[in-house]
Amino acid sequence: AIPKQSFEAERYISKDLAMVVREKVPPDSYTDPSPTANTKGLVVIAAPEKGPAGAAGVRRGDLLIQINGGAVTTAAAARIAIEKFIKDSPEKALVLLVQRGDKTYPISIMRSRK
């Protein structure tokens, strides 16, 4: 069987954070020359600078490895963690741990009030 390709990977679109992530697929470990190649997590495929995630420092190509201290490897897990946190703690900062190259960064995101 042919391994799943990046365009076939499960995605999660967070309208609240203006961020899109996708699950890693087997070809990622071959096409990614960076230290994130074999790290488990979700690939950030969009985080516009004007949105909450982008403004906080999340960048396209980052590897999302934790949400509020909990590891995430599936789009469904990210959706559950983010949506539950926003519902239960709308006034608190959401903390993402992302890996960019060989460094990891904690990024706090405060959502703007509507």
Secondary structure, DSSP 8 states (H G I E B T S, - for coil): -----GGGS-EEEETTTTEEEEE--TTHHHH--SGGGG--SEEEEE--TTSHHHHHT--TT-EEEEETTEE--SHHHHHHHHHHHHHH-TTS-EEEEEEETTEEEEEEE-----
